[in-house]
Amino acid sequence: MPSRFRQSRPHRIHRIAPASRAEENRSETSPMIPTEKLSAVREQFPVTRRQLYLDSAHQTPLAMSVRDALASFLTEGFETAGPKPVWLRRVEETRVSVARFFNAAPSEIAFTKNTSEGLNIAANAVPLEAGDNVVLIEGDHPNNAYAWLNLKRNGVEVRFAPLPDDEIATATTFEPYIDARTKVVSLSHVTFHAGQVHDLMGIGKLCKERGIYLVVDAMQSVGVIPLDVKALNISVLAAGTHKGLLVPQGLGVLYIADGLDELQPAYLAMSSMANPPADYVARPDDMAVRKDALRFEFGNVNLPDVHALSAAIDLIQSVGVAAIQKHVLALGDLLLEGLDALGVSVVGPRERGWRNHIYVLQLPVETWADYFARNDVRVSPERGGIRVSLAMFNTVDDIERLIGVIRAGLKTNAFAAIAHID
Ligand SMILES: Cc1ncc(COP(=O)(O)O)c(C=O)c1O
């Protein structure tokens, strides 16, 4: 690959002149995952041998260890028709791992189906009266919006704070929309459509000061950004597990802060009850629900996925979420640098700290989505262009290959007018 970008290719990150904004944002203290470890990680993801996979924000490819966990679950099912006590014990072990992931207690974690279920559980658990309001970000993921918009039929007002795609939400974004009747602020940590990383620390502080519940959709950040629910003052966090948590669709995790006893479940099952009847006969005279987050866990959960999640968390922890974040940020620096050289812009913010692993390239979806597919590059069409999302198994070579594919695309007649090629 010719060009400035090729010449500047760092194995260790270094500066080239003239300094681009990406370089200004670059930190020498953000090394990538060391080569040997990265090779081992890459071995775990066979998809990396088949295509250029840059779509983890859509869904994770499966790792070998996750497949093995699913396979052993199936073997147990075949051979023993299910050692349920063993399976249930593993659920509790996985709950402990998930809790550790968020700096929460196991009693604060429930397993759900996905992010939407967690957000709907939150929306129906918070005590809200007609005239109360909830503040969201305009254009945030619809699964967050609909959970709250559904409360309009109870007279709850839903307010949307506007936000440009290249900025992040801070306390200041929400302040003008908050009043004495504001009970909830709910937002994605990382946005799927522009990759913004919102300032949860500042927003959490504001919510604490004003006595507002902070509900966070962590679908796009979990596993890729360290999350400390206590430090961030999060009341409820909901996430699915099929992106940064590396397992197939159908399992979600829900954090409900201890002590929020006024949050009550809209559904009940035996598993939610403080005194589940040993004889399996429901007791209308004892409707006390559990005090922990399990009051929001209804019946059997997705056992194969829970087992897979345990293996996935082990894999993630073998690298460390902080190291994964540094890795994807360093690759993001390179990506921005390569895009700058080609004259291709991104939709979202460029500042480090405001972005992480999601970069939406301003390339028209109609032509470029097919072009990338034809070149074995897996990316997603998005509102503002083509979404590239990075994961722990991506490498400098992946970024170079992507830049090379874009460069070649820009040189063809069909795309020549879209961006300037130097
Ligand atoms: C921010 C965000 N929230 C939620 C979801 C998905 O919701 P669910 O887990 O309910 O399918 C996605 C994408 O899949 C997302 O990007």
The ligand as an SDF file (V2000), in Angstrom:
LIG
                    3D

 16 16  0  0  0  0  0  0  0  0999 V2000
  -27.0910    0.7030   22.5000 C   0  0  0  0  0  0  0  0  0  0  0  0
  -27.8280   -0.5670   22.1900 C   0  0  0  0  0  0  0  0  0  0  0  0
  -28.8180   -0.9650   22.9980 N   0  0  0  0  0  0  0  0  0  0  0  0
  -29.4910   -2.1020   22.7560 C   0  0  0  0  0  0  0  0  0  0  0  0
  -29.2020   -2.8920   21.6640 C   0  0  0  0  0  0  0  0  0  0  0  0
  -29.9190   -4.1610   21.4000 C   0  0  0  0  0  0  0  0  0  0  0  0
  -30.9300   -4.4290   22.3140 O   0  0  0  0  0  0  0  0  0  0  0  0
  -31.2400   -5.9240   22.7230 P   0  0  0  0  0  0  0  0  0  0  0  0
  -30.0940   -6.4280   23.5360 O   0  0  0  0  0  0  0  0  0  0  0  0
  -32.4880   -5.8200   23.4970 O   0  0  0  0  0  0  0  0  0  0  0  0
  -31.4410   -6.7060   21.4700 O   0  0  0  0  0  0  0  0  0  0  0  0
  -28.1800   -2.4940   20.7930 C   0  0  0  0  0  0  0  0  0  0  0  0
  -27.7980   -3.2700   19.5830 C   0  0  0  0  0  0  0  0  0  0  0  0
  -27.9970   -4.4070   19.3670 O   0  0  0  0  0  0  0  0  0  0  0  0
  -27.4840   -1.3120   21.0740 C   0  0  0  0  0  0  0  0  0  0  0  0
  -26.4960   -0.9130   20.2660 O   0  0  0  0  0  0  0  0  0  0  0  0
  1  2  1  0
  2  3  1  0
  2 15  2  0
  3  4  2  0
  4  5  1  0
  5  6  1  0
  5 12  2  0
  6  7  1  0
  7  8  1  0
  8  9  2  0
  8 10  1  0
  8 11  1  0
 12 13  1  0
 12 15  1  0
 13 14  2  0
 15 16  1  0
M  END
$$$$
